Amino acid sequence: MAKAFTKIGKYTRTHHIVFDGFGVNSKLLIDERFILNLLLEIPPLIKMKIMAGPNIIRDYHKSHEGITGFAIVNFSHISVHTFSKTQEIYIDVFSCKPFDSKKVQNYLQKKLQPKHMERLEVKYPWEREDKPRVRSKAKVHFHLLEKIKRA
């Protein structure tokens, strides 16, 4: 069994993956039950337990109608932001415990059926393989893991 928390120097190693979906059915993006189910179903996929929530809030403003949802899990959080007018969804999974991001990606592909999806990994300077020296405020680096197009 993998250790839940690992250190890189004095810092905790994080696992931060962002899924951006485009061309998603607008009806799904304003369906509160659907978004709630995403937040309930993702944690068990990656062997995490919901500690608080999920909570969802719907914004009815015509120019940016959508839903924001958040669940605190035992190793950090999962958040969802939707924008029905532009058919976009942004899902953030942050954890101090390693998890299989491909499982989440496959689940999201099946549930959302986006025309296009990107999976990004956030790497902090102390987590990067080239280990740059950081003297001022840490800058976050986003690494595009993969662009996924639906056939």
N, CA, C and O atoms as a DFTB+ gen file, in Angstrom:
604 C
 N C O
     1  1       0.836      -1.182       0.000
     2  2       0.000       0.000       0.000
     3  2       0.881       1.245       0.000
     4  3       1.810       1.345       0.801
     5  1       0.597       2.190      -0.887
     6  2       1.403       3.405      -1.010
     7  2       1.185       4.305       0.197
     8  3       0.091       4.387       0.755
     9  1       2.260       4.974       0.579
    10  2       2.184       5.945       1.662
    11  2       1.328       7.121       1.223
    12  3       1.446       7.589       0.091
    13  1       0.473       7.596       2.108
    14  2      -0.439       8.686       1.746
    15  2       0.298       9.991       1.499
    16  3      -0.005      10.704       0.542
    17  1       1.258      10.310       2.351
    18  2       1.954      11.577       2.230
    19  2       3.433      11.326       2.010
    20  3       4.047      10.523       2.713
    21  1       4.004      12.013       1.035
    22  2       5.443      11.945       0.831
    23  2       5.982      13.364       0.872
    24  3       5.252      14.330       0.653
    25  1       7.248      13.470       1.152
    26  2       7.884      14.780       1.247
    27  2       8.896      14.948       0.118
    28  3       9.520      13.988      -0.336
    29  1       9.036      16.185      -0.316
    30  2      10.104      16.573      -1.222
    31  2      10.831      17.677      -0.474
    32  3      10.368      18.817      -0.419
    33  1      11.962      17.330       0.094
    34  2      12.634      18.295       0.958
    35  2      11.747      18.548       2.164
    36  3      11.349      17.608       2.852
    37  1      11.438      19.798       2.423
    38  2      10.592      20.128       3.571
    39  2       9.114      20.245       3.208
    40  3       8.287      20.496       4.085
    41  1       8.766      20.068       1.931
    42  2       7.392      20.248       1.475
    43  2       6.694      18.917       1.207
    44  3       7.333      17.912       0.897
    45  1       5.385      18.936       1.334
    46  2       4.573      17.764       1.023
    47  2       4.404      17.656      -0.483
    48  3       4.120      18.647      -1.156
    49  1       4.577      16.460      -1.006
    50  2       4.361      16.206      -2.432
    51  2       2.864      16.259      -2.682
    52  3       2.090      15.603      -1.985
    53  1       2.456      17.038      -3.675
    54  2       1.037      17.153      -3.997
    55  2       0.736      16.506      -5.345
    56  3       1.620      16.312      -6.179
    57  1      -0.518      16.185      -5.526
    58  2      -1.008      15.595      -6.769
    59  2      -2.207      16.445      -7.156
    60  3      -3.276      16.356      -6.552
    61  1      -2.008      17.266      -8.169
    62  2      -2.994      18.286      -8.522
    63  2      -3.264      18.201     -10.018
    64  3      -2.435      18.598     -10.837
    65  1      -4.424      17.683     -10.357
    66  2      -4.791      17.498     -11.758
    67  2      -6.048      18.321     -12.047
    68  3      -7.004      18.320     -11.271
    69  1      -6.022      19.017     -13.176
    70  2      -7.148      19.840     -13.607
    71  2      -7.670      19.262     -14.917
    72  3      -6.900      19.017     -15.846
    73  1      -8.968      19.047     -14.984
    74  2      -9.619      18.551     -16.191
    75  2     -10.491      19.668     -16.743
    76  3     -11.381      20.162     -16.050
    77  1     -10.244      20.066     -17.973
    78  2     -11.020      21.110     -18.635
    79  2     -11.778      20.471     -19.790
    80  3     -11.175      19.918     -20.709
    81  1     -13.113      20.552     -19.737
    82  2     -13.939      19.957     -20.780
    83  2     -14.673      21.025     -21.570
    84  3     -15.215      21.969     -20.996
    85  1     -14.690      20.874     -22.896
    86  2     -15.305      21.846     -23.802
    87  2     -16.274      21.122     -24.734
    88  3     -16.043      19.980     -25.133
    89  1     -17.365      21.813     -25.072
    90  2     -18.361      21.204     -25.941
    91  2     -19.201      20.172     -25.212
    92  3     -19.606      19.165     -25.794
    93  1     -19.464      20.425     -23.927
    94  2     -20.280      19.522     -23.113
    95  2     -21.746      19.946     -23.252
    96  3     -22.036      21.138     -23.360
    97  1     -22.648      19.001     -23.250
    98  2     -24.076      19.276     -23.335
    99  2     -24.478      20.289     -22.255
   100  3     -24.289      20.039     -21.064
   101  1     -25.024      21.416     -22.669
   102  2     -25.412      22.495     -21.747
   103  2     -26.402      22.043     -20.682
   104  3     -26.366      22.523     -19.550
   105  1     -27.283      21.121     -21.046
   106  2     -28.280      20.647     -20.076
   107  2     -27.617      19.932     -18.897
   108  3     -28.071      20.051     -17.759
   109  1     -26.539      19.188     -19.174
   110  2     -25.812      18.521     -18.091
   111  2     -25.166      19.550     -17.158
   112  3     -25.099      19.356     -15.945
   113  1     -24.698      20.634     -17.747
   114  2     -23.937      21.624     -16.981
   115  2     -24.798      22.470     -16.043
   116  3     -24.270      23.168     -15.177
   117  1     -26.119      22.410     -16.212
   118  2     -27.005      23.122     -15.270
   119  2     -27.891      22.149     -14.495
   120  3     -28.839      22.557     -13.825
   121  1     -27.575      20.874     -14.593
   122  2     -28.314      19.834     -13.880
   123  2     -27.645      19.612     -12.518
   124  3     -26.586      18.991     -12.423
   125  1     -28.281      20.128     -11.481
   126  2     -27.690      20.066     -10.139
   127  2     -27.476      18.625      -9.676
   128  3     -26.457      18.326      -9.053
   129  1     -28.405      17.743      -9.965
   130  2     -28.264      16.331      -9.567
   131  2     -27.066      15.699     -10.277
   132  3     -26.316      14.940      -9.664
   133  1     -26.881      16.003     -11.558
   134  2     -25.759      15.461     -12.326
   135  2     -24.422      15.907     -11.718
   136  3     -23.524      15.086     -11.526
   137  1     -24.289      17.193     -11.419
   138  2     -23.035      17.725     -10.855
   139  2     -22.804      17.157      -9.457
   140  3     -21.674      16.821      -9.102
   141  1     -23.856      17.048      -8.671
   142  2     -23.745      16.440      -7.347
   143  2     -23.243      15.003      -7.463
   144  3     -22.382      14.579      -6.691
   145  1     -23.779      14.258      -8.425
   146  2     -23.336      12.877      -8.626
   147  2     -21.876      12.795      -9.038
   148  3     -21.177      11.875      -8.614
   149  1     -21.391      13.735      -9.859
   150  2     -19.962      13.746     -10.194
   151  2     -19.135      13.834      -8.918
   152  3     -18.171      13.090      -8.736
   153  1     -19.527      14.756      -8.036
   154  2     -18.775      14.960      -6.789
   155  2     -18.895      13.767      -5.836
   156  3     -17.998      13.532      -5.027
   157  1     -19.972      13.030      -5.923
   158  2     -20.138      11.840      -5.087
   159  2     -19.412      10.624      -5.660
   160  3     -18.958       9.764      -4.905
   161  1     -19.296      10.544      -6.987
   162  2     -18.742       9.354      -7.624
   163  2     -17.234       9.391      -7.833
   164  3     -16.609       8.333      -7.912
   165  1     -16.634      10.562      -7.924
   166  2     -15.182      10.641      -8.157
   167  2     -14.376      10.136      -6.955
   168  3     -13.452       9.350      -7.163
   169  1     -14.665      10.533      -5.724
   170  2     -13.828      10.076      -4.600
   171  2     -13.646       8.561      -4.492
   172  3     -12.512       8.117      -4.316
   173  1     -14.708       7.739      -4.588
   174  2     -14.487       6.293      -4.503
   175  2     -13.618       5.741      -5.642
   176  3     -12.912       4.748      -5.465
   177  1     -13.676       6.392      -6.808
   178  2     -12.830       5.950      -7.935
   179  2     -11.352       6.010      -7.584
   180  3     -10.560       5.186      -8.041
   181  1     -10.990       6.992      -6.767
   182  2      -9.574       7.212      -6.444
   183  2      -9.286       6.920      -4.967
   184  3      -8.325       7.422      -4.385
   185  1     -10.151       6.095      -4.389
   186  2      -9.976       5.602      -3.014
   187  2      -9.870       6.727      -1.993
   188  3      -8.999       6.724      -1.123
   189  1     -10.771       7.678      -2.123
   190  2     -10.843       8.770      -1.160
   191  2     -12.246       8.815      -0.568
   192  3     -13.207       8.317      -1.155
   193  1     -12.334       9.418       0.595
   194  2     -13.594       9.489       1.331
   195  2     -14.008      10.951       1.460
   196  3     -13.179      11.815       1.746
   197  1     -15.294      11.221       1.248
   198  2     -15.810      12.580       1.416
   199  2     -15.906      12.878       2.910
   200  3     -16.528      12.134       3.668
   201  1     -15.279      13.977       3.315
   202  2     -15.294      14.398       4.713
   203  2     -16.333      15.493       4.960
   204  3     -16.892      15.585       6.053
   205  1     -16.591      16.318       3.951
   206  2     -17.594      17.383       4.049
   207  2     -18.152      17.663       2.661
   208  3     -17.432      17.619       1.663
   209  1     -19.451      17.954       2.616
   210  2     -20.090      18.218       1.340
   211  2     -20.603      16.933       0.741
   212  3     -20.855      15.961       1.454
   213  1     -20.756      16.927      -0.555
   214  2     -20.495      18.022      -1.481
   215  2     -21.538      19.132      -1.343
   216  3     -22.692      18.905      -0.979
   217  1     -21.080      20.320      -1.647
   218  2     -21.938      21.493      -1.696
   219  2     -21.956      21.999      -3.129
   220  3     -20.927      22.028      -3.803
   221  1     -23.133      22.396      -3.584
   222  2     -23.226      22.990      -4.918
   223  2     -24.027      24.285      -4.834
   224  3     -24.945      24.428      -4.027
   225  1     -23.648      25.209      -5.687
   226  2     -24.333      26.494      -5.782
   227  2     -24.579      26.762      -7.249
   228  3     -23.683      26.611      -8.080
   229  1     -25.797      27.159      -7.560
   230  2     -26.144      27.449      -8.956
   231  2     -26.221      28.950      -9.162
   232  3     -26.799      29.677      -8.355
   233  1     -25.629      29.398     -10.255
   234  2     -25.706      30.804     -10.649
   235  2     -26.669      30.870     -11.831
   236  3     -26.441      30.230     -12.858
   237  1     -27.741      31.638     -11.687
   238  2     -28.773      31.718     -12.716
   239  2     -28.563      32.899     -13.665
   240  3     -29.376      33.113     -14.564
   241  1     -27.505      33.654     -13.483
   242  2     -27.281      34.832     -14.330
   243  2     -27.144      34.393     -15.790
   244  3     -26.355      33.500     -16.098
   245  1     -27.906      35.014     -16.681
   246  2     -27.967      34.587     -18.088
   247  2     -26.609      34.601     -18.792
   248  3     -26.361      33.766     -19.662
   249  1     -25.731      35.531     -18.430
   250  2     -24.456      35.620     -19.152
   251  2     -23.450      34.552     -18.728
   252  3     -22.503      34.272     -19.463
   253  1     -23.641      33.957     -17.559
   254  2     -22.689      32.937     -17.105
   255  2     -23.363      31.882     -16.208
   256  3     -22.833      31.506     -15.163
   257  1     -24.528      31.422     -16.638
   258  2     -25.254      30.423     -15.855
   259  2     -24.425      29.149     -15.720
   260  3     -23.805      28.680     -16.675
   261  1     -24.436      28.612     -14.522
   262  2     -23.696      27.382     -14.278
   263  2     -23.761      26.978     -12.823
   264  3     -24.526      27.531     -12.032
   265  1     -22.942      26.003     -12.491
   266  2     -22.917      25.446     -11.133
   267  2     -21.468      25.363     -10.665
   268  3     -20.560      25.054     -11.437
   269  1     -21.283      25.646      -9.387
   270  2     -20.003      25.410      -8.735
   271  2     -20.256      24.400      -7.626
   272  3     -21.198      24.541      -6.845
   273  1     -19.414      23.389      -7.567
   274  2     -19.539      22.365      -6.538
   275  2     -18.196      22.085      -5.909
   276  3     -17.149      22.255      -6.534
   277  1     -18.242      21.650      -4.651
   278  2     -17.009      21.438      -3.901
   279  2     -17.218      20.313      -2.901
   280  3     -18.243      20.260      -2.221
   281  1     -16.248      19.419      -2.812
   282  2     -16.268      18.365      -1.796
   283  2     -14.891      18.316      -1.144
   284  3     -13.862      18.322      -1.821
   285  1     -14.896      18.270       0.166
   286  2     -13.642      18.079       0.892
   287  2     -13.474      16.580       1.078
   288  3     -14.352      15.909       1.621
   289  1     -12.344      16.062       0.627
   290  2     -12.060      14.640       0.763
   291  2     -10.942      14.460       1.786
   292  3     -10.282      15.426       2.170
   293  1     -10.734      13.229       2.221
   294  2      -9.796      12.998       3.305
   295  2      -8.354      13.380       2.972
   296  3      -7.533      13.490       3.882
   297  1      -8.032      13.579       1.732
   298  2      -6.683      14.007       1.403
   299  2      -6.637      15.377       0.744
   300  3      -5.560      15.815       0.340
   301  1      -7.774      16.074       0.619
   302  2      -7.821      17.456       0.146
   303  2      -9.182      17.836      -0.406
   304  3     -10.142      17.925       0.360
   305  1      -9.305      18.072      -1.754
   306  2     -10.598      18.521      -2.273
   307  2     -10.798      18.175      -3.747
   308  3      -9.865      17.841      -4.477
   309  1     -12.071      18.275      -4.142
   310  2     -12.471      18.153      -5.543
   311  2     -13.439      19.293      -5.799
   312  3     -14.381      19.498      -5.032
   313  1     -13.210      20.043      -6.883
   314  2     -14.126      21.131      -7.211
   315  2     -14.562      21.029      -8.666
   316  3     -13.858      20.479      -9.513
   317  1     -15.757      21.584      -8.931
   318  2     -16.335      21.580     -10.268
   319  2     -16.910      22.970     -10.531
   320  3     -17.576      23.551      -9.674
   321  1     -16.643      23.496     -11.732
   322  2     -17.227      24.765     -12.170
   323  2     -17.769      24.554     -13.572
   324  3     -17.055      24.074     -14.453
   325  1     -19.044      24.916     -13.784
   326  2     -19.635      24.757     -15.111
   327  2     -20.115      26.098     -15.657
   328  3     -20.466      27.005     -14.902
   329  1     -20.121      26.201     -16.979
   330  2     -20.613      27.379     -17.693
   331  2     -21.440      26.864     -18.868
   332  3     -20.895      26.447     -19.890
   333  1     -22.776      26.899     -18.707
   334  2     -23.634      26.262     -19.705
   335  2     -23.639      26.989     -21.047
   336  3     -23.700      26.349     -22.097
   337  1     -23.578      28.304     -21.023
   338  2     -23.639      29.078     -22.272
   339  2     -22.469      28.739     -23.203
   340  3     -22.645      28.642     -24.418
   341  1     -21.284      28.560     -22.629
   342  2     -20.094      28.256     -23.428
   343  2     -19.761      26.761     -23.434
   344  3     -18.758      26.349     -24.016
   345  1     -20.605      25.951     -22.784
   346  2     -20.469      24.492     -22.743
   347  2     -19.123      24.040     -22.158
   348  3     -18.479      23.133     -22.684
   349  1     -18.711      24.690     -21.061
   350  2     -17.419      24.388     -20.431
   351  2     -17.619      23.828     -19.028
   352  3     -18.561      24.181     -18.319
   353  1     -16.691      22.933     -18.651
   354  2     -16.630      22.423     -17.285
   355  2     -15.166      22.346     -16.878
   356  3     -14.304      21.948     -17.662
   357  1     -14.907      22.732     -15.640
   358  2     -13.549      22.702     -15.090
   359  2     -13.602      21.917     -13.788
   360  3     -14.348      22.258     -12.870
   361  1     -12.802      20.867     -13.724
   362  2     -12.791      19.990     -12.553
   363  2     -11.372      19.923     -12.022
   364  3     -10.420      19.684     -12.766
   365  1     -11.251      20.139     -10.726
   366  2      -9.951      20.202     -10.066
   367  2      -9.904      19.118      -8.991
   368  3     -10.765      19.067      -8.113
   369  1      -8.897      18.254      -9.065
   370  2      -8.705      17.227      -8.044
   371  2      -7.328      17.462      -7.434
   372  3      -6.303      17.344      -8.105
   373  1      -7.331      17.794      -6.153
   374  2      -6.085      18.092      -5.442
   375  2      -5.960      17.129      -4.277
   376  3      -6.915      16.918      -3.530
   377  1      -4.777      16.545      -4.125
   378  2      -4.591      15.558      -3.066
   379  2      -3.131      15.482      -2.627
   380  3      -2.215      15.746      -3.406
   381  1      -2.942      15.121      -1.386
   382  2      -1.603      14.819      -0.880
   383  2      -1.323      13.326      -1.001
   384  3      -0.231      12.863      -0.672
   385  1      -2.302      12.586      -1.469
   386  2      -2.175      11.140      -1.680
   387  2      -2.163      10.892      -3.188
   388  3      -2.988      11.461      -3.904
   389  1      -1.260      10.068      -3.679
   390  2      -1.266       9.755      -5.113
   391  2      -2.608       9.132      -5.521
   392  3      -3.219       8.387      -4.756
   393  1      -3.048       9.452      -6.739
   394  2      -4.282       8.863      -7.257
   395  2      -4.142       8.649      -8.750
   396  3      -3.292       9.255      -9.402
   397  1      -4.980       7.787      -9.278
   398  2      -4.949       7.438     -10.694
   399  2      -5.797       8.441     -11.487
   400  3      -7.017       8.299     -11.583
   401  1      -5.138       9.445     -12.048
   402  2      -5.871      10.491     -12.772
   403  2      -6.493       9.956     -14.055
   404  3      -7.462      10.531     -14.551
   405  1      -5.962       8.876     -14.600
   406  2      -6.555       8.268     -15.799
   407  2      -7.950       7.712     -15.499
   408  3      -8.838       7.760     -16.350
   409  1      -8.136       7.186     -14.287
   410  2      -9.467       6.692     -13.900
   411  2     -10.472       7.838     -13.897
   412  3     -11.598       7.696     -14.374
   413  1     -10.048       8.973     -13.352
   414  2     -10.927      10.146     -13.316
   415  2     -11.198      10.615     -14.738
   416  3     -12.338      10.917     -15.089
   417  1     -10.164      10.676     -15.550
   418  2     -10.311      11.111     -16.935
   419  2     -11.286      10.214     -17.700
   420  3     -12.178      10.708     -18.390
   421  1     -11.114       8.909     -17.577
   422  2     -12.000       7.974     -18.277
   423  2     -13.447       8.125     -17.810
   424  3     -14.375       8.090     -18.617
   425  1     -13.626       8.290     -16.515
   426  2     -14.961       8.495     -15.952
   427  2     -15.588       9.772     -16.527
   428  3     -16.744       9.770     -16.950
   429  1     -14.810      10.858     -16.535
   430  2     -15.325      12.140     -17.037
   431  2     -15.628      12.078     -18.527
   432  3     -16.627      12.636     -18.980
   433  1     -14.780      11.409     -19.288
   434  2     -15.021      11.251     -20.734
   435  2     -16.360      10.555     -20.966
   436  3     -17.146      10.961     -21.823
   437  1     -16.604       9.501     -20.189
   438  2     -17.829       8.721     -20.352
   439  2     -19.055       9.528     -19.925
   440  3     -20.061       9.544     -20.636
   441  1     -18.983      10.194     -18.779
   442  2     -20.129      10.929     -18.242
   443  2     -20.424      12.217     -19.014
   444  3     -21.584      12.534     -19.274
   445  1     -19.374      12.956     -19.378
   446  2     -19.548      14.284     -19.981
   447  2     -19.610      14.258     -21.505
   448  3     -20.271      15.098     -22.117
   449  1     -18.924      13.299     -22.116
   450  2     -18.792      13.217     -23.565
   451  2     -18.430      14.571     -24.185
   452  3     -19.135      15.055     -25.070
   453  1     -17.334      15.182     -23.724
   454  2     -16.941      16.494     -24.268
   455  2     -16.401      16.352     -25.691
   456  3     -15.900      15.295     -26.075
   457  1     -16.509      17.420     -26.457
   458  2     -15.901      17.427     -27.793
   459  2     -14.384      17.520     -27.669
   460  3     -13.644      17.052     -28.534
   461  1     -13.939      18.135     -26.575
   462  2     -12.499      18.303     -26.345
   463  2     -12.264      18.340     -24.838
   464  3     -13.031      18.954     -24.097
   465  1     -11.197      17.678     -24.392
   466  2     -10.846      17.714     -22.980
   467  2      -9.345      17.849     -22.840
   468  3      -8.582      17.258     -23.605
   469  1      -8.928      18.625     -21.864
   470  2      -7.512      18.727     -21.538
   471  2      -7.319      18.294     -20.099
   472  3      -8.161      18.549     -19.238
   473  1      -6.206      17.642     -19.854
   474  2      -5.834      17.198     -18.509
   475  2      -4.502      17.863     -18.191
   476  3      -3.502      17.623     -18.867
   477  1      -4.495      18.693     -17.165
   478  2      -3.304      19.445     -16.796
   479  2      -2.817      19.020     -15.428
   480  3      -3.619      18.753     -14.533
   481  1      -1.510      18.955     -15.262
   482  2      -0.930      18.658     -13.960
   483  2      -0.231      19.905     -13.446
   484  3       0.573      20.515     -14.152
   485  1      -0.540      20.275     -12.223
   486  2       0.105      21.431     -11.602
   487  2       1.339      20.927     -10.868
   488  3       1.247      20.015     -10.045
   489  1       2.476      21.509     -11.160
   490  2       3.732      21.150     -10.495
   491  2       4.309      22.399      -9.855
   492  3       4.501      23.420     -10.516
   493  1       4.579      22.307      -8.582
   494  2       5.223      23.406      -7.884
   495  2       6.728      23.273      -8.066
   496  3       7.216      22.180      -8.354
   497  1       7.469      24.357      -7.906
   498  2       8.913      24.302      -8.195
   499  2       9.656      23.168      -7.507
   500  3      10.543      22.571      -8.117
   501  1       9.331      22.850      -6.270
   502  2      10.039      21.786      -5.558
   503  2       9.643      20.398      -6.039
   504  3      10.255      19.407      -5.641
   505  1       8.620      20.315      -6.898
   506  2       8.178      19.036      -7.428
   507  2       8.682      18.767      -8.841
   508  3       8.576      17.649      -9.346
   509  1       9.221      19.780      -9.462
   510  2       9.676      19.618     -10.843
   511  2      10.958      18.800     -10.890
   512  3      11.800      18.878      -9.995
   513  1      11.086      18.018     -11.949
   514  2      12.258      17.159     -12.090
   515  2      13.546      17.934     -12.267
   516  3      14.603      17.491     -11.817
   517  1      13.473      19.111     -12.930
   518  2      14.692      19.887     -13.131
   519  2      15.063      20.701     -11.886
   520  3      16.119      21.331     -11.848
   521  1      14.195      20.687     -10.873
   522  2      14.411      21.313      -9.568
   523  2      15.091      22.678      -9.639
   524  3      16.232      22.825      -9.200
   525  1      14.403      23.674     -10.186
   526  2      14.995      25.012     -10.240
   527  2      15.140      25.592      -8.844
   528  3      14.380      25.259      -7.935
   529  1      16.114      26.453      -8.691
   530  2      16.286      27.138      -7.409
   531  2      15.259      28.248      -7.328
   532  3      15.090      29.019      -8.272
   533  1      14.590      28.325      -6.225
   534  2      13.558      29.337      -6.035
   535  2      14.020      30.286      -4.941
   536  3      14.226      29.881      -3.797
   537  1      14.181      31.564      -5.308
   538  2      14.613      32.554      -4.331
   539  2      13.492      33.502      -3.945
   540  3      13.497      34.065      -2.850
   541  1      12.536      33.678      -4.838
   542  2      11.417      34.563      -4.535
   543  2      10.154      33.736      -4.417
   544  3      10.223      32.528      -4.187
   545  1       9.005      34.366      -4.572
   546  2       7.741      33.639      -4.475
   547  2       7.706      32.509      -5.495
   548  3       8.138      32.664      -6.637
   549  1       7.186      31.377      -5.060
   550  2       7.106      30.205      -5.935
   551  2       6.141      30.466      -7.074
   552  3       5.066      31.030      -6.869
   553  1       6.517      30.065      -8.251
   554  2       5.636      30.148      -9.408
   555  2       5.139      28.751      -9.709
   556  3       5.895      27.780      -9.661
   557  1       3.876      28.664     -10.015
   558  2       3.274      27.381     -10.326
   559  2       3.462      27.111     -11.810
   560  3       3.307      28.009     -12.637
   561  1       3.794      25.878     -12.142
   562  2       3.977      25.484     -13.532
   563  2       2.896      24.480     -13.900
   564  3       2.673      23.499     -13.191
   565  1       2.236      24.736     -15.006
   566  2       1.217      23.824     -15.492
   567  2       1.824      23.014     -16.631
   568  3       2.430      23.573     -17.545
   569  1       1.662      21.737     -16.572
   570  2       2.147      20.854     -17.623
   571  2       0.945      20.223     -18.292
   572  3       0.151      19.536     -17.649
   573  1       0.817      20.456     -19.569
   574  2      -0.259      19.830     -20.312
   575  2       0.082      18.353     -20.430
   576  3       1.048      17.986     -21.100
   577  1      -0.698      17.520     -19.791
   578  2      -0.437      16.085     -19.838
   579  2      -0.905      15.502     -21.154
   580  3      -0.256      14.642     -21.750
   581  1      -2.061      15.999     -21.590
   582  2      -2.549      15.427     -22.831
   583  2      -3.768      16.192     -23.319
   584  3      -4.613      16.610     -22.527
   585  1      -3.847      16.368     -24.617
   586  2      -5.048      16.922     -25.234
   587  2      -5.840      15.747     -25.756
   588  3      -5.311      14.875     -26.446
   589  1      -7.108      15.735     -25.418
   590  2      -7.946      14.619     -25.791
   591  2      -9.043      15.114     -26.700
   592  3      -9.818      15.988     -26.313
   593  1      -9.125      14.579     -27.890
   594  2     -10.198      14.937     -28.821
   595  2     -11.084      13.736     -29.015
   596  3     -10.624      12.603     -29.159
   597  1     -12.362      14.015     -29.016
   598  2     -13.324      12.951     -29.253
   599  2     -13.420      12.693     -30.751
   600  3     -13.507      13.634     -31.540
   601  1     -13.405      11.459     -31.133
   602  2     -13.474      11.115     -32.562
   603  2     -14.826      11.358     -33.128
   604  3     -15.050      11.119     -34.314
